[in-house]
Amino acid sequence: MLGAIAGDIIGSRFEVIPTKSRDFDLFSDLNVYTDDTVLTIAVADAILYHRSYEESLRNFGRRYPDAGYGGSFVKWLSGMIPGPYNSYGNGSAMRVSPVGFAFSSRDKVLEEAKKTAVVSHDHPEGIKGAQAIALGVFLARSGYDKKQIRSELENSFGYDLSRSLQQIRPGYVFEVSCQRSVPESIIAFLESDDFIGAIRNAISLGGDSDTMACMAGALAQAYYGDIPRTITKEVYRRIPEEFKEIVIVFEEHHL
């Protein structure tokens, strides 16, 4: 979960001005948390305190209204859109990582990931994207190697994970659909050698950098384990105290 938040914050300054390079400073004065962090915290809060996902997402979204939500999601938060709106955007996948850490069976992870998605993103691709990231996190923390993770996610969701970053990067552009950003984020993790490398890989594709680094960061934390202390320090410096408290309690329970 902290890996997802770190990816969001590190990637945030490249969302408007993307890069195709892996060589950049991880933090500057421009790095901030975005909606990816707020809604990841909301999912963790729902799990910790047995709230409905919809209640927690609306609660945190309304209390942190300036985090950069998509237009339809803003209307959903306000109640102008009262229910799910058939979205296949990657918002369902960027917020789901706590599910992969919290539940202890494949079936339960898939079930809960779907629940987090359908309150807003009830399109089949929106559900699939959330399930893919949650299952990837679950498999990574359960000791599966990268070859096994790749095979499981390809077979379960039909994603083409055989492509390389070198093949993807030249023609890749900003893309917010699950089907065009979730597989690429998984590949960014699969080609990495460590936690920071996964985040650099995701950002270097030049797409929806904060969300893609969020997804890759979640997978990388689950696979590699501890996040460098310097990263944790910078993340905690940039998020509200209540977010920090939820992260700490969640990771005490589920890591």
Backbone bond lengths (Angstrom), bond angles and torsions (degrees), N, CA, C in turn:
res aa  C-N    CA-C-N  psi(-1)  N-CA   C-N-CA  omega(-1)  CA-C   N-CA-C  phi
1 M - - - 1.461 - - 1.521 111.49 -
2 L 1.318 117.95 -46.65 1.461 120.55 176.78 1.524 110.36 -62.74
3 G 1.324 117.02 -32.04 1.455 120.53 176.89 1.513 112.44 -62.36
4 A 1.336 116.94 -37.89 1.458 121.05 177.04 1.518 110.42 -64.59
5 I 1.326 116.91 -44.27 1.463 121.25 -179.05 1.522 110.61 -65.54
6 A 1.323 116.79 -41.54 1.465 120.01 177.16 1.522 110.54 -60.14
7 G 1.330 117.01 -44.08 1.457 120.20 178.59 1.515 111.81 -60.86
8 D 1.312 116.86 -42.78 1.461 121.14 177.96 1.525 111.19 -58.42
9 I 1.318 116.23 -50.15 1.467 120.36 -176.29 1.527 111.05 -66.20
10 I 1.321 117.20 -44.44 1.473 120.08 -179.93 1.526 110.40 -64.44
11 G 1.323 117.20 -38.83 1.457 120.68 -177.75 1.517 114.80 -79.40
12 S 1.332 117.53 -14.49 1.467 120.62 -170.18 1.522 113.78 -59.26
13 R 1.334 117.34 -37.58 1.470 117.92 -174.64 1.531 112.72 -78.79
14 F 1.335 116.79 -5.98 1.459 120.19 179.17 1.524 112.87 -102.58
15 E 1.323 117.15 2.40 1.462 118.75 -177.49 1.527 111.05 -68.61
16 V 1.320 116.88 -40.33 1.463 121.04 -179.44 1.530 111.01 -85.88
17 I 1.333 115.89 -37.63 1.466 120.79 179.24 1.526 107.57 -118.60
18 P 1.337 117.70 87.26 1.467 120.43 -174.27 1.522 112.30 -71.12
19 T 1.319 114.16 161.15 1.461 120.59 176.96 1.522 109.31 -129.37
20 K 1.315 115.96 150.82 1.460 121.82 173.58 1.529 110.82 -107.30
21 S 1.317 115.72 13.03 1.461 121.71 -177.82 1.524 110.81 -107.00
22 R 1.316 115.84 151.90 1.465 121.56 171.37 1.526 111.46 -93.44
23 D 1.307 116.53 -4.93 1.467 121.81 -173.84 1.525 109.46 -100.30
24 F 1.318 116.61 94.98 1.466 121.20 178.73 1.528 108.37 -154.71
25 D 1.323 115.67 156.21 1.457 120.66 174.14 1.520 109.12 -67.92
26 L 1.310 116.29 136.39 1.457 119.40 -177.66 1.522 112.28 -68.74
27 F 1.311 117.52 -36.02 1.457 121.01 -174.84 1.522 111.09 -132.02
28 S 1.326 114.39 144.54 1.456 122.67 172.24 1.522 106.90 -148.44
29 D 1.313 116.66 -176.94 1.459 120.12 177.70 1.522 112.13 -67.79
30 L 1.323 117.63 -11.91 1.462 121.75 -177.69 1.526 113.17 -90.13
31 N 1.317 117.62 -8.28 1.464 120.36 -178.10 1.523 110.72 -79.46
32 V 1.323 116.24 123.83 1.467 122.17 -179.40 1.531 109.18 -137.90
33 Y 1.327 116.01 161.34 1.461 118.40 171.90 1.532 108.51 -79.13
34 T 1.333 115.52 153.41 1.461 120.69 -179.43 1.533 109.52 -127.82
35 D 1.341 114.85 -165.75 1.461 120.11 179.44 1.520 112.52 -58.19
36 D 1.328 117.46 -28.53 1.467 120.25 178.57 1.530 110.56 -58.30
37 T 1.319 115.78 -44.83 1.461 120.70 179.31 1.518 111.11 -68.22
38 V 1.317 117.63 -47.58 1.466 121.07 -177.44 1.527 110.70 -56.71
39 L 1.313 116.74 -44.75 1.456 119.92 -174.32 1.524 112.40 -81.04
40 T 1.331 117.77 -27.11 1.471 120.17 170.26 1.525 109.72 -63.76
41 I 1.323 116.24 -43.67 1.462 120.83 176.01 1.525 110.44 -60.61
42 A 1.331 116.80 -40.18 1.459 120.44 -179.64 1.529 111.63 -62.31
43 V 1.327 117.12 -41.49 1.467 120.36 178.70 1.529 110.08 -66.02
44 A 1.321 116.67 -42.70 1.467 119.89 177.51 1.526 111.01 -61.51
45 D 1.326 116.82 -42.18 1.465 121.83 178.35 1.526 110.67 -60.36
46 A 1.330 117.18 -43.14 1.454 120.48 179.21 1.527 111.25 -61.25
47 I 1.324 116.43 -41.57 1.463 120.61 179.89 1.524 111.05 -67.52
48 L 1.317 116.40 -45.17 1.464 120.80 -176.56 1.524 112.38 -64.51
49 Y 1.325 116.29 -41.12 1.464 120.63 -169.28 1.522 112.60 -114.01
50 H 1.328 116.12 16.83 1.474 122.76 171.42 1.521 111.95 55.46
51 R 1.337 114.81 43.86 1.449 120.81 172.94 1.525 108.91 -98.59
52 S 1.311 116.47 161.53 1.462 118.30 174.00 1.525 108.54 -71.06
53 Y 1.327 115.83 150.31 1.459 119.48 178.87 1.528 110.74 -61.76
54 E 1.303 117.01 -40.42 1.465 119.74 -179.48 1.522 110.80 -62.28
55 E 1.315 117.17 -45.66 1.467 120.60 179.67 1.518 111.32 -58.70
56 S 1.318 117.07 -46.75 1.459 120.59 -176.51 1.528 111.33 -69.86
57 L 1.323 117.74 -40.96 1.463 120.52 178.64 1.520 110.94 -62.51
58 R 1.315 117.08 -44.39 1.465 119.88 178.88 1.527 110.59 -66.07
59 N 1.307 117.17 -41.09 1.462 121.28 -178.50 1.520 111.31 -59.94
60 F 1.328 116.84 -53.61 1.457 119.76 -177.78 1.534 111.44 -70.02
61 G 1.322 116.79 -39.45 1.449 119.43 179.39 1.517 112.49 -61.07
62 R 1.319 116.96 -39.93 1.464 120.38 -179.81 1.523 111.76 -73.40
63 R 1.316 117.16 -31.05 1.469 119.42 -179.54 1.518 112.94 -80.82
64 Y 1.335 115.90 -19.42 1.473 120.89 176.64 1.534 107.70 -125.65
65 P 1.332 117.06 72.23 1.463 121.35 -169.26 1.528 115.18 -76.71
66 D 1.310 117.48 -12.31 1.469 120.40 -172.14 1.528 112.90 -107.99
67 A 1.333 116.23 31.76 1.462 120.15 -174.41 1.524 113.60 -92.23
68 G 1.336 117.44 -0.42 1.465 119.02 175.76 1.511 115.11 95.51
69 Y 1.320 117.84 36.88 1.464 121.62 179.83 1.523 111.23 -70.22
70 G 1.322 115.98 156.50 1.452 120.87 173.26 1.523 111.47 -68.46
71 G 1.330 116.42 158.89 1.456 120.92 -174.72 1.517 114.09 -59.34
72 S 1.314 118.13 -44.85 1.469 120.70 -179.89 1.517 111.13 -67.68
73 F 1.338 116.61 -36.34 1.458 118.92 179.58 1.523 110.77 -67.43
74 V 1.327 117.67 -35.46 1.471 121.00 175.92 1.526 109.57 -59.85
75 K 1.330 116.71 -42.86 1.464 120.19 178.60 1.528 110.67 -66.56
76 W 1.333 116.39 -35.12 1.464 120.04 176.53 1.522 110.60 -65.26
77 L 1.329 116.52 -43.21 1.461 120.20 178.97 1.525 111.63 -60.56
78 S 1.319 115.35 -40.06 1.467 119.74 -176.37 1.517 112.86 -77.82
79 G 1.320 117.38 -14.97 1.452 121.44 -176.14 1.512 113.78 93.35
80 M 1.327 117.64 -3.57 1.463 119.75 176.27 1.531 110.52 -61.93
81 I 1.323 115.89 -36.33 1.463 121.59 168.09 1.525 105.65 -105.18
82 P 1.332 118.85 108.31 1.472 120.65 -169.81 1.518 114.93 -76.83
83 G 1.320 117.36 -19.29 1.456 119.75 -176.94 1.510 111.30 -141.35
84 P 1.318 117.99 -166.52 1.473 121.07 -179.54 1.519 111.08 -61.52
85 Y 1.337 116.44 151.76 1.465 119.92 -171.64 1.524 112.51 -128.77
86 N 1.322 115.79 31.39 1.470 122.47 171.10 1.527 112.07 58.82
87 S 1.324 116.88 37.92 1.464 120.72 -178.56 1.519 111.25 -85.18
88 Y 1.336 115.38 140.47 1.463 120.87 169.23 1.527 110.30 -112.99
89 G 1.323 117.18 21.83 1.455 120.96 177.52 1.520 112.16 -69.49
90 N 1.326 115.08 159.33 1.468 119.74 -175.46 1.521 113.77 -76.58
91 G 1.343 117.43 4.55 1.460 119.85 173.72 1.515 113.28 -59.80
92 S 1.329 116.73 -30.10 1.466 119.44 178.28 1.520 111.80 -69.44
93 A 1.333 116.51 -33.27 1.467 121.52 -175.92 1.517 112.38 -84.85
94 M 1.321 117.37 -30.61 1.469 119.15 -176.11 1.520 112.39 -74.86
95 R 1.324 118.69 -20.49 1.467 121.08 -175.51 1.525 113.57 -100.32
96 V 1.321 118.42 -3.12 1.461 121.74 -164.88 1.520 114.76 -90.18
97 S 1.322 119.39 -10.83 1.473 120.26 -169.01 1.527 114.80 -55.84
98 P 1.347 121.76 -33.65 1.464 118.32 177.78 1.522 113.84 -55.89
99 V 1.327 117.27 -30.02 1.467 120.56 179.01 1.524 110.82 -62.46
100 G 1.326 116.77 -41.38 1.460 120.27 -179.33 1.509 113.39 -65.60
101 F 1.326 116.57 -26.64 1.457 121.23 178.11 1.526 112.46 -87.02
102 A 1.337 117.91 -28.08 1.466 120.53 -166.16 1.521 114.54 -90.19
103 F 1.323 117.88 -26.17 1.461 119.53 -171.27 1.527 111.07 -111.02
104 S 1.312 115.61 153.48 1.466 120.16 -163.25 1.512 115.27 -109.01
105 S 1.320 118.31 9.39 1.460 119.60 175.01 1.519 109.67 -141.47
106 R 1.299 115.11 152.78 1.461 121.11 179.36 1.523 111.54 -56.53
107 D 1.337 116.33 -47.29 1.463 119.96 -177.19 1.528 111.35 -63.09
108 K 1.321 116.89 -40.74 1.467 120.01 -179.39 1.520 110.46 -68.10
109 V 1.313 117.48 -39.82 1.466 120.87 177.30 1.525 110.40 -59.76
110 L 1.322 117.47 -46.41 1.460 120.73 -179.88 1.525 111.33 -64.90
111 E 1.317 116.15 -39.71 1.468 120.55 179.45 1.537 111.12 -63.90
112 E 1.326 116.12 -47.35 1.462 119.72 -177.55 1.529 111.56 -70.91
113 A 1.322 117.02 -36.32 1.467 119.47 176.72 1.523 110.42 -60.27
114 K 1.313 116.88 -42.13 1.468 120.13 177.24 1.522 110.59 -61.62
115 K 1.313 117.11 -40.92 1.470 120.30 179.26 1.522 111.69 -61.71
116 T 1.337 116.74 -38.74 1.467 118.41 179.98 1.520 110.85 -67.67
117 A 1.322 117.13 -30.62 1.465 121.36 -175.57 1.523 112.40 -80.38
118 V 1.342 117.45 -46.45 1.465 120.05 -164.45 1.519 113.97 -69.33
119 V 1.317 118.52 -15.78 1.465 118.71 178.04 1.518 111.22 -62.30
120 S 1.314 117.60 -25.24 1.466 121.42 177.63 1.528 111.24 -133.87
121 H 1.337 116.84 -47.49 1.458 122.80 -173.43 1.535 109.42 -101.59
122 D 1.322 115.75 78.50 1.467 119.10 -174.45 1.524 113.80 -97.31
123 H 1.320 118.01 7.08 1.461 120.66 171.87 1.540 108.43 -67.08
124 P 1.332 118.16 144.61 1.477 119.45 -179.75 1.519 113.84 -52.75
125 E 1.336 117.96 -36.51 1.462 119.89 179.37 1.532 111.34 -71.56
126 G 1.335 117.42 -33.15 1.454 120.24 176.26 1.521 111.61 -66.44
127 I 1.308 115.93 -40.40 1.465 120.64 177.14 1.522 110.20 -66.93
128 K 1.326 116.45 -44.85 1.463 121.12 -178.36 1.524 111.29 -61.29
129 G 1.326 116.62 -41.99 1.464 119.83 179.80 1.516 111.91 -60.85
130 A 1.336 116.09 -44.22 1.469 119.91 178.44 1.522 110.91 -63.79
131 Q 1.311 116.75 -43.63 1.466 120.14 -179.24 1.525 111.45 -64.86
132 A 1.329 116.67 -37.21 1.469 119.79 -178.52 1.525 111.46 -64.88
133 I 1.328 117.20 -45.34 1.465 119.60 179.57 1.520 110.57 -67.13
134 A 1.332 117.29 -43.56 1.469 119.98 -179.80 1.524 111.10 -62.72
135 L 1.329 117.01 -44.30 1.464 119.49 179.40 1.519 110.50 -66.88
136 G 1.328 117.46 -39.13 1.461 119.68 177.06 1.514 112.15 -58.99
137 V 1.326 116.63 -43.42 1.465 120.84 177.02 1.528 110.15 -62.12
138 F 1.315 116.54 -45.37 1.462 120.90 -179.71 1.530 111.37 -60.62
139 L 1.311 117.27 -45.89 1.466 120.49 -179.70 1.525 111.10 -65.78
140 A 1.324 116.51 -41.06 1.462 120.46 -179.24 1.515 111.60 -63.36
141 R 1.311 117.02 -42.62 1.469 118.93 -178.81 1.527 112.01 -77.18
142 S 1.346 116.04 -13.96 1.462 120.80 -178.79 1.521 112.89 -92.18
143 G 1.343 116.86 3.67 1.452 120.18 174.82 1.509 116.19 96.28
144 Y 1.322 118.08 6.26 1.463 119.71 175.78 1.525 109.47 -68.30
145 D 1.331 116.91 144.02 1.464 118.61 175.58 1.525 109.24 -85.38
146 K 1.329 116.79 174.50 1.463 119.75 -173.06 1.524 112.29 -66.88
147 K 1.304 117.29 -35.35 1.462 120.14 177.55 1.525 110.31 -61.66
148 Q 1.313 116.33 -42.83 1.465 120.80 178.81 1.523 111.43 -67.22
149 I 1.327 116.64 -41.57 1.464 120.32 179.15 1.520 110.23 -62.39
150 R 1.318 116.28 -45.97 1.471 120.53 178.53 1.534 110.35 -56.98
151 S 1.308 116.26 -48.62 1.456 120.73 -177.57 1.528 111.62 -63.32
152 E 1.331 116.45 -44.88 1.464 120.68 -179.49 1.527 111.33 -60.75
153 L 1.330 117.49 -44.01 1.462 120.53 -176.51 1.527 111.12 -73.81
154 E 1.322 117.13 -36.93 1.468 119.10 175.68 1.532 110.59 -63.32
155 N 1.314 116.54 -46.52 1.452 120.41 -176.79 1.527 112.35 -69.04
156 S 1.327 116.47 -34.56 1.465 120.26 -176.75 1.518 113.08 -79.54
157 F 1.339 116.97 -32.81 1.465 119.59 -170.20 1.522 114.55 -124.21
158 G 1.312 117.63 -5.33 1.446 120.51 177.15 1.514 115.17 74.71
159 Y 1.327 117.16 13.94 1.462 120.51 177.44 1.534 110.19 -74.61
160 D 1.332 115.94 144.97 1.462 120.96 173.76 1.525 108.03 -90.17
161 L 1.308 115.90 101.95 1.468 121.31 -179.18 1.525 111.33 -105.01
162 S 1.327 116.22 15.35 1.463 120.27 179.81 1.522 112.04 -86.09
163 R 1.318 117.69 -14.24 1.464 121.36 -179.22 1.523 110.55 -70.08
164 S 1.313 116.44 155.00 1.469 120.76 175.71 1.522 109.87 -101.41
165 L 1.307 116.46 159.43 1.462 120.54 174.78 1.523 110.81 -59.79
166 Q 1.317 116.64 -36.59 1.455 120.68 179.59 1.529 111.00 -61.93
167 Q 1.316 116.73 -34.64 1.459 120.66 177.23 1.531 111.44 -74.85
168 I 1.318 116.52 -37.56 1.465 121.23 -174.72 1.522 111.90 -76.63
169 R 1.315 116.82 -43.16 1.466 122.65 -166.21 1.526 115.15 -55.53
170 P 1.338 121.02 -47.14 1.465 119.42 -172.40 1.525 114.58 -57.95
171 G 1.305 117.59 -40.06 1.457 120.23 -175.56 1.513 114.99 -102.38
172 Y 1.328 116.47 3.85 1.458 118.99 -174.71 1.528 110.37 -80.62
173 V 1.339 115.71 139.29 1.464 121.56 179.98 1.530 109.01 -130.56
174 F 1.321 115.20 174.07 1.466 121.29 179.15 1.518 109.82 -56.69
175 E 1.327 116.76 126.04 1.459 121.89 -174.04 1.519 108.49 -148.57
176 V 1.332 117.42 126.17 1.463 120.38 -176.12 1.523 113.13 -107.91
177 S 1.318 119.32 0.15 1.459 120.03 177.79 1.522 109.70 -76.64
178 C 1.317 114.94 148.53 1.471 118.58 175.42 1.518 111.21 -58.89
179 Q 1.325 116.11 -44.50 1.455 119.62 -172.48 1.523 113.38 -67.48
180 R 1.349 117.40 -17.11 1.459 120.45 -179.66 1.525 113.07 -115.28
181 S 1.323 117.49 8.34 1.469 118.79 176.69 1.522 113.30 -134.76
182 V 1.313 117.84 -29.23 1.467 119.78 178.43 1.533 111.68 -66.35
183 P 1.339 120.22 -50.59 1.470 118.39 178.99 1.515 112.82 -58.52
184 E 1.336 117.02 -40.67 1.462 120.92 -179.43 1.528 111.28 -65.13
185 S 1.318 116.88 -36.05 1.468 120.23 177.68 1.520 111.37 -68.71
186 I 1.325 116.35 -37.44 1.468 120.31 176.32 1.524 110.23 -64.48
187 I 1.331 116.54 -42.50 1.464 120.27 178.10 1.524 110.99 -62.35
188 A 1.345 117.05 -38.15 1.470 120.59 176.93 1.528 110.75 -57.85
189 F 1.320 116.36 -40.49 1.464 119.86 175.10 1.526 111.16 -68.06
190 L 1.318 117.38 -46.63 1.466 120.65 -175.07 1.532 112.01 -61.27
191 E 1.323 117.66 -30.98 1.470 120.94 -179.33 1.533 112.89 -88.01
192 S 1.306 117.62 0.43 1.465 119.89 -175.99 1.523 112.10 -84.41
193 D 1.336 114.55 160.92 1.454 121.62 175.01 1.519 112.70 -108.90
194 D 1.329 116.27 -14.34 1.458 120.75 179.62 1.519 108.59 -161.33
195 F 1.334 116.46 178.94 1.459 121.13 -175.27 1.529 111.79 -58.84
196 I 1.316 116.41 -51.16 1.466 120.23 -177.02 1.528 110.38 -64.35
197 G 1.316 117.15 -36.38 1.450 120.62 179.06 1.516 112.87 -61.10
198 A 1.327 117.43 -36.77 1.464 120.66 178.37 1.515 110.81 -63.26
199 I 1.316 116.68 -42.29 1.463 121.12 179.84 1.527 110.38 -67.64
200 R 1.332 117.20 -43.97 1.473 120.00 177.09 1.525 110.86 -59.98
201 N 1.323 117.02 -41.68 1.466 120.47 178.85 1.529 111.32 -59.48
202 A 1.327 116.37 -47.23 1.463 120.43 -176.78 1.524 111.22 -63.21
203 I 1.323 116.59 -44.64 1.459 120.57 -178.79 1.516 110.79 -66.65
204 S 1.330 117.13 -35.66 1.468 121.20 -175.40 1.522 114.02 -68.04
205 L 1.326 117.90 -8.46 1.455 119.87 176.58 1.526 111.56 -76.18
206 G 1.332 117.08 -16.61 1.457 120.32 175.62 1.517 114.15 76.64
207 G 1.315 117.66 27.63 1.459 121.66 -179.11 1.514 112.66 -108.29
208 D 1.330 115.36 -136.85 1.465 122.46 178.64 1.524 107.46 -77.54
209 S 1.317 115.04 78.57 1.467 121.41 -160.71 1.518 114.15 -62.37
210 D 1.329 118.35 -41.38 1.463 118.32 -177.45 1.522 111.26 -67.82
211 T 1.328 116.45 -42.59 1.460 119.81 -178.94 1.524 112.00 -70.92
212 M 1.322 117.09 -40.06 1.458 119.52 179.87 1.520 111.35 -68.69
213 A 1.331 117.54 -38.44 1.461 120.49 175.94 1.518 111.10 -69.46
214 C 1.333 116.72 -31.02 1.461 121.37 175.13 1.528 110.50 -61.57
215 M 1.329 116.03 -48.11 1.469 119.92 -179.49 1.520 111.43 -66.94
216 A 1.330 116.73 -45.98 1.466 120.03 178.79 1.523 111.04 -63.63
217 G 1.327 116.60 -38.01 1.465 120.70 179.82 1.513 112.59 -65.02
218 A 1.318 116.57 -37.61 1.469 120.22 176.78 1.520 111.10 -62.71
219 L 1.329 115.99 -46.72 1.463 120.21 179.06 1.525 110.94 -63.36
220 A 1.328 116.03 -40.34 1.462 120.09 -177.69 1.518 111.66 -67.13
221 Q 1.322 117.81 -40.80 1.464 119.26 177.26 1.522 110.65 -61.33
222 A 1.336 115.60 -43.24 1.459 119.12 -179.21 1.525 111.59 -62.79
223 Y 1.328 116.78 -35.37 1.462 121.17 -175.34 1.526 112.53 -84.36
224 Y 1.331 116.24 -47.31 1.468 120.30 -173.13 1.528 113.27 -89.15
225 G 1.319 116.88 -18.74 1.458 118.96 179.78 1.509 112.30 91.68
226 D 1.300 117.06 -126.28 1.457 121.83 -171.87 1.529 112.65 -59.24
227 I 1.317 114.27 142.80 1.457 122.43 174.06 1.522 108.06 -92.97
228 P 1.335 118.91 137.75 1.466 119.96 179.21 1.523 112.22 -50.94
229 R 1.312 116.29 137.91 1.463 121.15 -176.01 1.520 112.17 -59.67
230 T 1.318 116.41 -33.84 1.462 118.77 179.57 1.530 111.11 -63.72
231 I 1.330 116.82 -35.31 1.465 121.25 177.73 1.527 109.50 -68.45
232 T 1.314 116.47 -47.47 1.461 120.64 -179.90 1.517 111.43 -57.45
233 K 1.319 116.85 -43.32 1.463 121.21 179.98 1.522 111.23 -60.80
234 E 1.324 116.90 -44.74 1.460 120.56 -179.75 1.537 111.26 -66.88
235 V 1.317 117.25 -38.03 1.463 121.05 178.61 1.526 110.44 -64.63
236 Y 1.313 116.83 -49.44 1.462 119.65 -178.22 1.527 112.24 -62.61
237 R 1.322 116.49 -28.36 1.460 120.21 178.90 1.521 112.16 -69.75
238 R 1.328 116.30 -20.02 1.461 120.58 -172.43 1.522 114.36 -108.48
239 I 1.305 118.73 -1.63 1.465 119.74 -178.81 1.524 110.57 -115.57
240 P 1.340 117.66 154.53 1.460 120.73 177.79 1.528 111.90 -59.39
241 E 1.305 115.53 153.21 1.465 120.67 -178.46 1.524 111.64 -58.58
242 E 1.325 117.54 -38.04 1.470 118.25 -179.17 1.529 111.64 -66.43
243 F 1.341 117.62 -30.93 1.460 120.20 175.44 1.527 109.61 -65.83
244 K 1.319 115.54 -45.89 1.463 120.52 179.40 1.524 110.62 -57.55
245 E 1.317 116.63 -43.67 1.470 120.41 -179.22 1.523 111.08 -63.29
246 I 1.338 117.63 -40.95 1.465 120.60 178.90 1.523 110.58 -66.06
247 V 1.326 117.36 -42.22 1.467 120.62 177.49 1.524 110.43 -58.08
248 I 1.320 116.61 -48.56 1.463 120.88 -176.61 1.521 111.06 -62.46
249 V 1.333 117.15 -46.50 1.462 120.31 -179.93 1.533 110.91 -65.28
250 F 1.329 116.08 -42.91 1.462 119.55 -179.75 1.528 111.15 -61.53
251 E 1.329 116.04 -45.99 1.466 118.44 -177.33 1.525 111.77 -71.08
252 E 1.311 117.78 -28.25 1.472 119.84 173.55 1.526 110.93 -64.30
253 H 1.333 116.67 -34.68 1.461 121.22 -178.43 1.522 113.29 -83.31
254 H 1.337 116.83 -32.66 1.459 119.26 -165.34 1.516 115.87 -124.59
255 L 1.327 119.55 5.29 1.463 120.21 174.85 1.524 109.89 -114.39
